[in-house]
Amino acid sequence: MLIEIDATRTAVMYAAMSAADDAELRIVGPLVKAQAADTFALCAGSAIQVHGGIAFTWEHDLHLYFRRAKTTQALFGGSTHHRRLLADRAGL
């Protein structure tokens, strides 16, 4: 999980640095969104597994992060959606 989070953090920093260049941001934006969507879903799901049954109870807040990860995918599109957008913008 740590490696995924660090990779996502690096991608977000790169996107922030390229925000002034519209052409580059059109490519980097979906790439970073896809990475972030994968990382959020992976970390929330893995944390549920690590914590076991307590993670899905009301005593622990982890179920809120898991729900938020699923809701975020539904509202803003999952990694597949953003990778398709990236491929379209890159002309692939």
C-alpha positions as MATLAB code, in Angstrom:
seq = 'MLIEIDATRTAVMYAAMSAADDAELRIVGPLVKAQAADTFALCAGSAIQVHGGIAFTWEHDLHLYFRRAKTTQALFGGSTHHRRLLADRAGL';
ca = [
       0.000    0.000    0.000;
       2.810    2.407    0.806;
       4.350    2.007   -2.644;
       1.016    2.711   -4.329;
       0.439    5.782   -2.169;
       3.936    7.116   -2.900;
       3.476    6.526   -6.638;
       0.174    8.387   -6.549;
       1.668   11.247   -4.551;
       4.461   11.579   -7.115;
       1.962   11.558   -9.986;
      -0.145   14.244   -8.305;
       2.918   16.435   -7.759;
       3.866   16.042  -11.426;
       0.336   17.010  -12.482;
       0.487   20.066  -10.235;
       3.787   21.115  -11.815;
       2.388   20.694  -15.321;
      -0.847   22.588  -14.596;
       0.336   25.637  -16.533;
       0.700   23.655  -19.773;
      -2.790   22.808  -21.060;
      -1.583   20.314  -23.659;
       0.408   18.324  -21.132;
      -2.334   18.518  -18.511;
      -4.827   16.988  -20.966;
      -2.647   13.860  -20.965;
      -1.424   13.905  -17.371;
      -4.853   14.586  -15.827;
      -6.536   11.285  -16.754;
      -3.317    9.413  -16.005;
      -3.205   10.769  -12.458;
      -6.930   10.238  -11.937;
      -6.601    6.595  -13.008;
      -3.651    6.075  -10.662;
      -5.494    7.727   -7.773;
      -8.670    5.701   -8.368;
      -6.701    2.448   -8.356;
      -4.778    3.428   -5.236;
      -7.880    4.493   -3.305;
      -9.726    1.260   -4.115;
      -6.684   -0.925   -3.434;
      -5.818    0.696   -0.114;
      -9.404    0.740    1.149;
      -9.909   -2.907    0.197;
      -6.563   -4.011    1.612;
      -7.195   -2.151    4.859;
     -10.501   -4.006    5.238;
      -8.630   -7.302    4.839;
      -5.865   -6.318    7.246;
      -8.255   -5.212    9.972;
     -10.610   -8.144    9.566;
     -14.163   -8.039   10.905;
     -13.699   -4.895   12.986;
     -13.208   -2.852    9.810;
     -16.822   -3.337    8.734;
     -18.397   -2.448   12.063;
     -19.598    0.909   13.316;
     -16.872    0.986   15.976;
     -14.185    1.539   13.345;
     -14.160    4.287   10.684;
     -12.555    2.137    7.991;
     -15.894    1.207    6.455;
     -16.397    4.910    5.723;
     -13.223    5.028    3.626;
     -14.253    1.884    1.758;
     -17.665    3.374    0.999;
     -16.069    6.646   -0.043;
     -13.752    4.796   -2.442;
     -16.709    3.073   -4.092;
     -18.761    6.279   -4.214;
     -15.841    8.192   -5.720;
     -15.527    5.603   -8.475;
     -19.244    5.859   -9.227;
     -19.313    9.669   -9.232;
     -16.043   10.543  -10.943;
     -15.294    7.390  -12.926;
     -12.988    4.540  -12.132;
      -9.547    3.890  -13.504;
     -10.925    2.199  -16.631;
     -12.862    5.333  -17.573;
      -9.825    7.570  -17.120;
      -7.526    5.213  -19.024;
      -9.988    5.221  -21.940;
     -10.021    9.014  -21.826;
      -6.216    9.042  -21.793;
      -6.073    6.709  -24.795;
      -8.535    8.887  -26.722;
      -6.584   12.051  -25.970;
      -3.273   10.425  -26.863;
      -4.725    9.120  -30.137;
      -4.317    5.444  -29.321;
];
